[in-house]
Every structure is written in structure tokens, then in C-alpha cells.
Amino acid sequence: MTTDAETRTPSRRDVSTLALTFDDGPDPRWTPRLLDVLADAGARATFFPIAPRAAAHPELMARMVAEGHAVGLHCDAHERHSRRCAAWVRADTRRALARLARLGLNPTLWRTPWGDAAPWTEPVASEHGLRLVGWSVDTHDWRGDNAETMFAATARGLRPGAIVLAHDGIGPGARRAGAAQTVALVQLVTGYAADHGLTLTPLA
């Protein structure tokens, strides 16, 4: 899950685009359903998986790439950088990148757990050619709210250039048993985007 407020964002995006991003997956039950919804809408997104989960489900990672989604780095162990030392963060980052590389994935974007950063986060990102990515719209889907409630709370933020944070996996601290409402929320968002001329694309 991610609980911090808006964090670092990528450089300027096309004014007609909206970015859906998903952390903490892949999940063998929920990620395929989410990918189905995105495929039906002709939408592409960005996924920030927990590396051991990605390694455990290579077929889902391959499907993401084949369907035009982007894959970034999240973590190997879901820990706040501010609660760990620089050496720990460097080691965790190396492990995560190595697991992803064995799947043929070489991320250039990095969303840290909870969007948390320490003084050593940006230097580690620079060492690996990674760009830190935040969000501008937080669905708080980890809380277990229903799709309609989440959509009502976030719809005003669904404007050109926005980056939407959601989760296709059940991360640490989540108060929900599954991601069915996230899947339903994405259906609402893809419909909204179509109605408002927004193209759902991966982060560059």
C-alpha cells in the first residue's frame, strides 16, 4: 500500500494523457482481471511490482509487456527508505533490479514503497539510471472502500497529466482482502477517460 501524500512526479506529460499506475503486484488473482479491463478499454498503464512477486509470476509480467504496459521498479522488500540505512537501500535495489533483469525487464522508473524517500534515495536512483515517480491522485484503494466511493473522491483529480495511484496487489498494511473494488474502479476511470478525451498511457 502507499499512504504518503503526493510525491515526486515525472517531467511534463502530454496534456491529453492520464496515467494509471499500480503498485505491490503482481497478484495471480487480481492482476489478470485488471489486465483484462485495461485491454477491453484499449488502455495502457504502468506497474511497479514487488520484485519477488514478479519473479513468482513471470507469465503475468510477460503479459504486461506484451500488452503495452510499462514496468517500473518498486522494491524487493517493502520497507520505508527513511527507516533504513543507505547500504540497505542499495542492496534492496540491486536485488530487485536483478530479479527483474532475469525476466528481461530493465526499469527506468522507480516508485519507492509508500513514496518514501531518504537522503540516499536519489543517489541510489542515479546510480542505476532510475527516475523517481510519484502521483497526483491517490485512490487509497488499500483501505477497502467500494469503487463508487473511490471514484467520487478522486474524479476531480482525473485531469490531463494526472498520475493515479492504485494497487493490483495486497501490500503491507492493507485493510482489504482483495482488489475487486480496484478492478471495478478502473472500469469507472476508463469510462471517464473515454468520455473526457483522455488517453490512458504508460509513463514515459
C-alpha positions, 0 to 999 in steps of 0.5 A: 500500500502507499499512504504518503501524500503526493510525491515526486512526479515525472517531467511534463506529460502530454496534456491529453494523457492520464496515467494509471499506475499500480503498485505491490503486484503482481497478484495471480488473482487480481492482476489478470482481471485488471489486465483484462479491463485495461485491454477491453478499454484499449488502455495502457498503464504502468506497474511497479511490482514487488520484485519477488512477486514478479519473479513468482509470476513471470507469465503475468509480467510477460503479459504486461509487456506484451500488452503495452504496459510499462514496468517500473521498479518498486522494491524487493522488500517493502520497507520505508527508505527513511527507516533504513540505512543507505547500504540497505537501500542499495542492496534492496535495489540491486536485488530487485533490479536483478530479479527483474533483469532475469525476466528481461525487464530493465526499469527506468522508473522507480516508485519507492514503497509508500513514496518514501524517500531518504537522503540516499534515495536519489543517489541510489536512483542515479546510480542505476539510471532510475527516475523517481515517480510519484502521483497526483491522485491517490485512490487509497484503494488499500483501505477497502472502500467500494469503487463508487466511493473511490471514484467520487473522491478522486474524479476531480483529480482525473485531469490531463497529466494526472498520475493515479495511484492504485494497487493490483496487489495486497501490500503491507498494511492493507485493510482489504482482502482483495482488489475487486473494488480496484478492478471495478474502479478502473472500469469507472476511470476508463469510462471517464477517460473515454468520455473526457478525451483522455488517453490512458498511457504508460509513463514515459 
